[in-house]
């Protein structure tokens, strides 16, 4: 999933993203491996992600609602020191690349492509042969089947998306109205560096981890 989802690219500091809606149609979405992937990717960018709710699929394979609450999973984010090494997708320890780290947290909504029995009974996008990566010829019926399940997946997670976007807007509005400063965790027990434009306080250690990148002052623009 590291390669299938553009998470690392979307987390580039220049994008200043507040929320990423991460839709994943990988074949291993039901193996609960996203936390491992996002830990690896987040560490490269100086971020730590925590799953907000420990939702799991129901044990009854015949239950049409066994994936309830799994269609849109919220991952909360905080700034963290960037480690010198990370574990890559193949389980090997590799040196963390000297890429820019994020200046602010970025929430994530993870939306794996899951079966939806009430829409298309018996169809599992992860195991159906025609929806695999190596099938390049689809019938109109197969396309329609996948479209129906994708639409049903999104509908299940729509309210979660609205809730996260709303809470993010409220948090930024509160920071802006209070002068644009919100106290963040001193992850390195060092000197805190104010960043009014980003609505947070960063530690000197995190700032140095950016390779001396300056923090733009956009308070007037807001």
Helices and strands as residue ranges (DSSP letters): H 7-10, G 13-15, E 19-24, G 29-31, H 34-44, E 47-51, E 73-79, E 85-87, E 93-95, E 107-112, G 129-131, H 140-177, E 192-195, E 200-203, H 204-209
